[in-house]
Amino acid sequence: MRVVQDTGTPGKSLLSANLQQRTIPSLDGLRTISVALVILLHDGVPYVPNTHGVLTFFVLSGFLITWLLLKESERTGGVSIKDFYIRRTLRIFPAFYVFWIVAVFFYLLTRGIPGRGVVLDYLAAFFYLGDYRHTARHMQPALGHTWSLGVEEKFYLLWPWIFLVFQRDLRKLTAILVVLIAVIYVYRNILFFGFHVGEGHLHFAFDTRADHLFIGCLLAVLLKRGVWRGFWSAITSRTWAPTVTLALLVGSIALGNRYGYSYKYAMGFSLDAFLIAILLAQVVALGGSWLWGWLNWPVTRYVGIISYPLYLYHQLAAQVTARLLHGYRQRWITPLGVVSAVLLASVSYHVVEKPFLALKSRLNRVEAS
């Protein structure tokens, strides 16, 4: 992957040039950060924010899916819904269902025949309903994180059809995205402040989290339209600019820790997603600079490439490691659990995913993600 270097060219030009590459710079690096935040959180590391790993995944997913649809529409004059779902199926299902079988086998091996609640947990995960199952009760530890996959799968079922209708009028599509984001924001706050709906539904359910994916979609549409040129140039023309965005994000996280759910739902959930979207554009533009080049190092990119199976297996790997090293100190169990997760993810990627990704590339009419 070639990253356009910062040679004094205006930031918008760097951003545009890097967005046109086959593999967009820095996105794998952002995936690495996202999955690292999730793993550190689930391993109980102090001071790790409890929403921002998945939040980054959501914004990134909405952006990339929409960007690929925009490129397909521009090149072919339309989008193929059939091809879209073929690509998503080959990308997501094989790795997930192999993981699901492994998780079932591990449960049977270590705990025996499951009860009704556990069976419902596994069925909910199987049908990508973990987001709503998780609102009712905490799912099995090996499956709890699959709630986010349920959110994304519902997004995949909805968004391509909206895009298909409005792909030739990006101004109208922008307005629709703004309305969707605003409606979900208001709806979430009504549920929390008006009806005192519990944290479980607000945090895990598709209907209260879809705006984070739509914020990524909005970023892609705005960049494709070429609007707000001065703004994009201002935030991507200096190597240090992303540090300002990160500082604002850290400040928002601190306010969330100070004021709790009231800040989170009134401001933090939405503000942080927009800040992550801005940061995404910045690191794509500045991925060739000395300060942000590490996002495109081979090791960083590799972890980003295997981030999906790493996300799938990290909790299961932690359980297996804890069981095998029972009686050892936690300071050994946690890092070995992470190493185990990376090994499992690497096996999943090379043995399960790559053959299907190769098939996806042959069928793909747009550039592979």
C-alpha positions as CSV (number, residue, x, y, z in Angstrom):
1,M,0.0,0.0,0.0
2,R,1.4,3.4,-1.0
3,V,0.6,6.3,1.3
4,V,0.7,9.8,-0.1
5,Q,3.3,11.7,1.8
6,D,2.7,15.1,3.3
7,T,4.8,17.4,1.1
8,G,3.1,20.6,1.7
9,T,0.1,19.8,-0.5
10,P,-3.1,21.1,0.9
11,G,-4.8,18.7,3.2
12,K,-7.8,18.2,1.0
13,S,-5.6,17.0,-1.8
14,L,-3.9,14.5,0.5
15,L,-7.2,13.3,1.7
16,S,-8.6,12.9,-1.8
17,A,-5.5,11.1,-3.1
18,N,-5.5,8.6,-0.3
19,L,-9.2,7.9,-0.5
20,Q,-8.7,6.9,-4.1
21,Q,-6.2,4.1,-3.3
22,R,-7.2,0.5,-3.5
23,T,-6.6,0.1,0.2
24,I,-7.3,3.3,2.1
25,P,-4.4,4.2,4.4
26,S,-4.7,4.1,8.2
27,L,-8.1,2.2,8.3
28,D,-6.4,-1.0,9.3
29,G,-4.5,1.0,12.0
30,L,-7.8,2.3,13.3
31,R,-9.2,-1.2,13.4
32,T,-6.1,-2.2,15.5
33,I,-6.9,0.6,17.9
34,S,-10.5,-0.4,18.1
35,V,-10.0,-4.1,18.8
36,A,-7.2,-3.2,21.3
37,L,-9.6,-1.0,23.2
38,V,-12.2,-3.8,23.3
39,I,-9.7,-6.4,24.5
40,L,-8.2,-4.1,27.2
41,L,-11.7,-3.3,28.4
42,H,-12.8,-6.9,28.7
43,D,-9.5,-7.8,30.4
44,G,-10.3,-5.2,33.1
45,V,-7.5,-2.8,32.4
46,P,-8.2,0.4,34.3
47,Y,-9.1,3.7,32.6
48,V,-10.0,2.1,29.3
49,P,-13.2,3.8,28.0
50,N,-16.1,1.4,27.9
51,T,-17.7,2.3,24.6
52,H,-15.1,3.7,22.2
53,G,-13.6,0.5,20.8
54,V,-17.0,-0.6,19.3
55,L,-18.0,3.0,18.6
56,T,-14.9,3.4,16.4
57,F,-15.8,0.1,14.6
58,F,-19.3,1.4,13.9
59,V,-18.2,4.7,12.5
60,L,-15.5,3.0,10.4
61,S,-17.9,0.4,9.1
62,G,-20.5,3.0,8.1
63,F,-17.9,5.0,6.3
64,L,-16.2,2.2,4.4
65,I,-19.4,0.4,3.3
66,T,-20.8,3.8,2.0
67,W,-17.5,4.7,0.3
68,L,-17.4,1.4,-1.6
69,L,-21.1,1.8,-2.6
70,L,-20.3,5.4,-3.8
71,K,-17.4,4.1,-5.9
72,E,-19.5,1.3,-7.4
73,S,-22.3,3.8,-8.2
74,E,-19.9,6.2,-9.8
75,R,-18.2,3.5,-12.0
76,T,-21.2,1.5,-13.0
77,G,-24.0,3.9,-12.8
78,G,-25.7,1.9,-10.0
79,V,-25.2,-0.6,-7.2
80,S,-26.1,-4.3,-7.2
81,I,-27.9,-5.3,-4.0
82,K,-27.3,-8.9,-4.9
83,D,-23.5,-8.4,-5.2
84,F,-23.5,-6.4,-2.0
85,Y,-25.0,-9.2,0.0
86,I,-22.8,-11.8,-1.6
87,R,-19.8,-9.8,-0.6
88,R,-21.0,-9.3,3.0
89,T,-21.9,-13.0,3.3
90,L,-18.5,-14.1,2.2
91,R,-16.8,-11.5,4.4
92,I,-18.8,-12.1,7.6
93,F,-20.6,-15.5,7.8
94,P,-17.8,-18.1,7.4
95,A,-15.6,-16.8,10.2
96,F,-18.5,-16.1,12.5
97,Y,-20.2,-19.5,12.2
98,V,-16.9,-21.4,12.6
99,F,-16.4,-19.3,15.8
100,W,-19.9,-20.1,16.9
101,I,-19.3,-23.9,16.5
102,V,-16.0,-23.6,18.4
103,A,-17.8,-21.7,21.2
104,V,-20.6,-24.3,21.4
105,F,-18.0,-27.1,21.5
106,F,-16.0,-25.3,24.3
107,Y,-19.2,-24.9,26.4
108,L,-20.2,-28.5,26.0
109,L,-16.7,-29.7,26.8
110,T,-16.3,-27.6,30.0
111,R,-19.9,-27.3,31.3
112,G,-22.0,-30.0,29.8
113,I,-25.5,-29.8,28.5
114,P,-26.7,-26.1,28.6
115,G,-29.9,-24.9,30.2
116,R,-32.7,-23.0,28.4
117,G,-31.1,-19.6,28.9
118,V,-27.8,-20.6,27.5
119,V,-29.4,-22.2,24.5
120,L,-31.3,-19.0,23.8
121,D,-28.0,-17.1,24.1
122,Y,-26.4,-19.2,21.4
123,L,-29.5,-19.1,19.2
124,A,-29.6,-15.3,19.5
125,A,-26.0,-15.0,18.5
126,F,-26.6,-17.5,15.6
127,F,-29.3,-15.3,14.1
128,Y,-27.6,-12.0,14.9
129,L,-30.1,-11.0,17.5
130,G,-27.5,-10.7,20.3
131,D,-28.1,-6.9,20.6
132,Y,-31.6,-7.4,21.8
133,R,-30.8,-10.6,23.7
134,H,-28.1,-8.7,25.6
135,T,-30.5,-6.0,26.6
136,A,-32.6,-8.6,28.5
137,R,-29.7,-10.5,30.1
138,H,-26.0,-10.7,29.9
139,M,-25.1,-13.4,27.4
140,Q,-22.5,-16.1,27.9
141,P,-19.0,-14.5,28.2
142,A,-17.8,-16.0,25.0
143,L,-20.8,-14.5,23.2
144,G,-21.5,-11.2,24.9
145,H,-19.6,-9.1,22.4
146,T,-21.7,-10.5,19.5
147,W,-24.3,-7.8,20.3
148,S,-22.3,-5.4,18.1
149,L,-22.4,-7.9,15.2
150,G,-26.2,-7.9,15.5
151,V,-26.2,-4.1,15.2
152,E,-24.0,-4.1,12.1
153,E,-26.0,-6.9,10.4
154,K,-29.3,-4.9,10.7
155,F,-27.5,-1.9,9.3
156,Y,-26.4,-4.0,6.3
157,L,-30.1,-5.1,5.8
158,L,-31.3,-1.5,5.8
159,W,-28.7,0.9,4.5
160,P,-28.1,-0.5,0.9
161,W,-31.7,0.0,0.1
162,I,-31.7,3.6,1.2
163,F,-28.5,4.2,-0.7
164,L,-30.0,2.6,-3.8
165,V,-33.0,5.0,-3.9
166,F,-31.0,8.2,-3.4
167,Q,-27.6,7.3,-4.9
168,R,-28.0,9.9,-7.7
169,D,-28.9,12.7,-5.4
170,L,-26.2,12.9,-2.8
171,R,-27.5,16.2,-1.5
172,K,-30.8,14.5,-0.6
173,L,-28.9,11.5,0.8
174,T,-27.0,13.9,3.0
175,A,-30.2,15.4,4.3
176,I,-31.7,11.9,5.0
177,L,-28.6,10.9,6.9
178,V,-28.8,14.1,9.0
179,V,-32.5,13.4,9.8
180,L,-31.8,9.8,10.7
181,I,-29.0,10.8,13.0
182,A,-31.0,13.5,14.6
183,V,-34.1,11.3,15.0
184,I,-32.1,8.5,16.7
185,Y,-30.4,11.0,19.0
186,V,-33.8,12.5,20.1
187,Y,-35.3,9.0,20.4
188,R,-32.5,7.8,22.6
189,N,-32.8,10.7,24.9
190,I,-36.5,10.4,25.2
191,L,-36.1,6.7,26.1
192,F,-33.5,7.7,28.8
193,F,-34.7,11.0,30.2
194,G,-38.4,10.5,29.5
195,F,-39.1,6.8,30.0
196,H,-36.0,5.9,32.1
197,V,-35.2,2.9,29.8
198,G,-32.3,0.9,31.2
199,E,-28.7,1.2,30.1
200,G,-28.8,-2.3,28.5
201,H,-31.2,-1.3,25.7
202,L,-29.6,2.1,25.2
203,H,-26.1,0.7,24.9
204,F,-26.7,-2.5,23.0
205,A,-29.8,-2.2,20.8
206,F,-29.7,-1.4,17.1
207,D,-32.5,1.2,17.3
208,T,-30.3,3.2,19.8
209,R,-26.9,2.7,18.2
210,A,-27.6,2.9,14.4
211,D,-26.8,6.7,14.4
212,H,-23.1,5.8,15.0
213,L,-23.0,3.8,11.7
214,F,-24.9,6.6,9.9
215,I,-22.3,9.1,11.1
216,G,-19.7,7.1,9.2
217,C,-22.1,7.0,6.2
218,L,-22.5,10.8,6.4
219,L,-18.7,11.3,6.4
220,A,-18.3,9.2,3.2
221,V,-21.1,11.1,1.4
222,L,-19.8,14.5,2.4
223,L,-16.3,13.7,1.3
224,K,-17.6,12.3,-2.0
225,R,-19.6,15.4,-2.6
226,G,-16.5,17.6,-2.0
227,V,-18.4,20.0,0.3
228,W,-16.8,21.9,3.1
229,R,-13.5,22.0,1.4
230,G,-12.1,24.7,3.7
231,F,-13.0,22.6,6.8
232,W,-11.4,19.4,5.5
233,S,-8.3,21.4,4.5
234,A,-8.1,23.0,7.9
235,I,-8.3,19.8,9.9
236,T,-6.0,17.7,7.7
237,S,-3.3,20.2,6.6
238,R,-1.2,20.0,9.8
239,T,0.4,16.9,11.2
240,W,-0.5,17.8,14.7
241,A,-4.2,18.4,13.9
242,P,-5.4,14.9,15.0
243,T,-4.0,15.5,18.4
244,V,-6.5,18.3,18.9
245,T,-9.3,15.9,18.0
246,L,-7.9,13.2,20.3
247,A,-7.7,15.8,23.1
248,L,-11.4,16.7,22.6
249,L,-12.3,13.0,22.7
250,V,-10.3,12.4,25.9
251,G,-12.1,15.5,27.4
252,S,-15.5,14.1,26.4
253,I,-14.6,10.7,27.9
254,A,-13.5,12.5,31.1
255,L,-16.9,14.3,31.3
256,G,-18.6,11.0,30.8
257,N,-16.7,9.5,33.7
258,R,-17.6,12.6,35.8
259,Y,-21.3,13.0,35.0
260,G,-22.2,9.4,34.0
261,Y,-25.2,8.4,31.8
262,S,-26.7,11.9,31.8
263,Y,-23.7,13.3,29.8
264,K,-23.3,10.1,27.8
265,Y,-26.8,10.2,26.3
266,A,-27.3,13.9,26.2
267,M,-23.9,14.6,24.5
268,G,-21.1,12.0,24.7
269,F,-22.6,9.2,22.5
270,S,-23.1,11.6,19.6
271,L,-20.2,14.0,20.0
272,D,-17.7,11.2,20.4
273,A,-18.9,9.5,17.2
274,F,-18.5,12.8,15.2
275,L,-15.0,13.3,16.7
276,I,-14.1,9.8,15.6
277,A,-15.3,10.5,12.1
278,I,-13.2,13.6,12.0
279,L,-10.2,11.7,13.3
280,L,-10.8,9.1,10.6
281,A,-10.5,11.7,7.9
282,Q,-7.4,13.2,9.5
283,V,-5.4,10.0,9.8
284,V,-6.4,8.9,6.2
285,A,-4.9,12.2,5.0
286,L,-1.9,12.2,7.3
287,G,-1.1,8.5,7.3
288,G,2.2,9.2,5.5
289,S,3.4,11.7,8.1
290,W,6.1,11.0,10.8
291,L,3.5,11.3,13.6
292,W,0.9,9.0,12.2
293,G,2.8,6.6,10.0
294,W,2.7,3.9,12.7
295,L,-0.9,3.3,11.7
296,N,0.4,1.9,8.5
297,W,3.3,-0.2,9.8
298,P,3.1,-3.8,8.7
299,V,2.5,-5.1,12.3
300,T,-0.2,-2.5,12.9
301,R,-1.9,-3.3,9.6
302,Y,-1.7,-7.0,10.2
303,V,-3.6,-6.7,13.5
304,G,-6.1,-4.6,11.7
305,I,-6.5,-7.2,9.0
306,I,-7.2,-9.9,11.5
307,S,-9.3,-7.6,13.8
308,Y,-12.6,-9.3,12.9
309,P,-11.6,-12.8,14.0
310,L,-9.6,-11.3,16.9
311,Y,-12.8,-9.6,18.0
312,L,-14.7,-12.9,17.7
313,Y,-12.2,-15.0,19.7
314,H,-10.7,-12.7,22.3
315,Q,-13.2,-13.5,25.0
316,L,-13.1,-17.3,24.3
317,A,-9.3,-17.2,24.3
318,A,-9.4,-15.4,27.7
319,Q,-11.6,-18.1,29.1
320,V,-9.5,-21.0,27.8
321,T,-6.3,-19.4,29.1
322,A,-7.8,-18.7,32.5
323,R,-8.9,-22.3,32.8
324,L,-5.5,-23.7,31.7
325,L,-3.6,-21.4,34.0
326,H,-5.9,-21.7,36.9
327,G,-3.9,-20.7,40.0
328,Y,-1.4,-18.5,38.2
329,R,-1.3,-14.8,38.7
330,Q,-3.5,-12.6,36.6
331,R,-0.5,-10.6,35.3
332,W,0.4,-13.8,33.4
333,I,-3.1,-14.9,32.4
334,T,-4.1,-11.6,30.7
335,P,-1.1,-11.2,28.3
336,L,-1.1,-14.9,27.4
337,G,-4.9,-14.7,26.8
338,V,-4.2,-11.9,24.3
339,V,-1.4,-13.9,22.6
340,S,-3.8,-16.9,22.4
341,A,-6.5,-14.6,20.8
342,V,-4.0,-13.4,18.2
343,L,-3.0,-17.0,17.3
344,L,-6.6,-18.1,17.1
345,A,-7.5,-15.0,15.0
346,S,-4.5,-15.7,12.7
347,V,-5.6,-19.3,12.1
348,S,-9.2,-18.1,11.5
349,Y,-8.0,-15.5,9.0
350,H,-5.7,-17.8,7.0
351,V,-7.6,-21.0,7.1
352,V,-11.3,-19.8,7.1
353,E,-11.4,-16.2,5.8
354,K,-8.8,-16.0,3.1
355,P,-10.4,-18.6,0.8
356,F,-13.7,-16.9,1.0
357,L,-12.1,-13.4,0.6
358,A,-10.4,-14.7,-2.5
359,L,-13.8,-15.7,-3.8
360,K,-15.2,-12.4,-2.8
361,S,-12.5,-10.6,-4.8
362,R,-13.4,-12.5,-7.9
363,L,-17.1,-11.7,-7.5
364,N,-16.5,-8.1,-6.4
365,R,-17.4,-5.4,-8.9
366,V,-15.9,-2.8,-6.6
367,E,-12.5,-2.6,-5.0
368,A,-12.2,-5.1,-2.1
369,S,-12.3,-3.6,1.3
